[in-house]
Every structure is written in structure tokens, then in C-alpha cells.
Amino acid sequence: MSNELKLNFMTIDGEIPTSYFLIISIGLTILSYLVYKKNGKSLEVYFLSVLTIIFYLSYIILIFVGPR
């Protein structure tokens, strides 16, 4: 690998792509469902559900408002 190619992989511009929020939201939805099926209603299910909602809202806000 040349130095130019290595530098392109290592750059950090401080922006998180919006697709990460969607991927995490889908993963949390699946995880919430699996935990619910295993344990029923529990504190973990509520916690995961709240996190899922927060990440979906963050994704929607980033889509409509956009990163500043």
C-alpha cells in the first residue's frame, strides 16, 4: 500500500454518516425483539426500545435537517 492510500483511510473529518444511525436502529430493533421473545417485558427491553427510538429520531432529524 502506498502512503497516499493509507492517508485516505486514516482521515477523520468528525462527521458521522447518517446511514450509521439507520444501521444501528435496525440492529437495535432486532435485538429488542429477540430480548423480548426470550425474557418478555423487562427493563432491558424498555431500555433497548428507548435507544431504538432515539436512534430512529436521530436518523430522521439528520435526513431532514442535515448535519451542520
N, C-alpha and C positions, 0 to 999 in steps of 0.2 A: 504494500500500500504506500502510495506516495504521501508526502506531508500535506499536500493540498486536500486530498481526500480525507485524511484524518481530521483536519481542521473543520471540514464541513460537518462531520459527525459530532464534533465536540462543541459546537457553538450553542449558546444558551441565550435566548433573547427575552426570557421572562414571561412569555405568553403561553398559556395552556390552551391547546386546541379544543374547540367545543366538542369535537367528536369523543374526546376522552370522557366528558360528562355523560354523554349518551351511553357509551360502553359501560361505564361504572353503574349507571342507573339500571341498565338491563341486567347486569350481573347481580346487583342488589335485589332486584325484583325476583330473580330466580332463587337466590339464596333465601330471601324471606319466605318464598313459597315452600322451599324444601324444609326449612326450620319449622314452619307452621305445620306441615304434614307430619313431621317427626314428633314435635313436642306439643302441638296445639297452641292455644293462646298463651303466650308467656311474655315476660319482659323483653326477651331477646327479639321476639317477633315485632313488638311495638317499636323497639329501638331501630331495627333494620328497616321497618316501614317508614319511620320518620326520616331516616337517612335517604331512603329511596325518593321520597317526596322532595326533599331538599335538593338532591342532585337533578331530578327532573325539572324542578323550578329553575335551577341554575342554568340548565341547558336551554330552556325556553327563553329565559331572560337574555342569555348571550346571543341567541339567534335573533331576537327582535331588537335588542338594544345594541348588541355588538360590543366587542372589547374596546375600551377607550385608551 
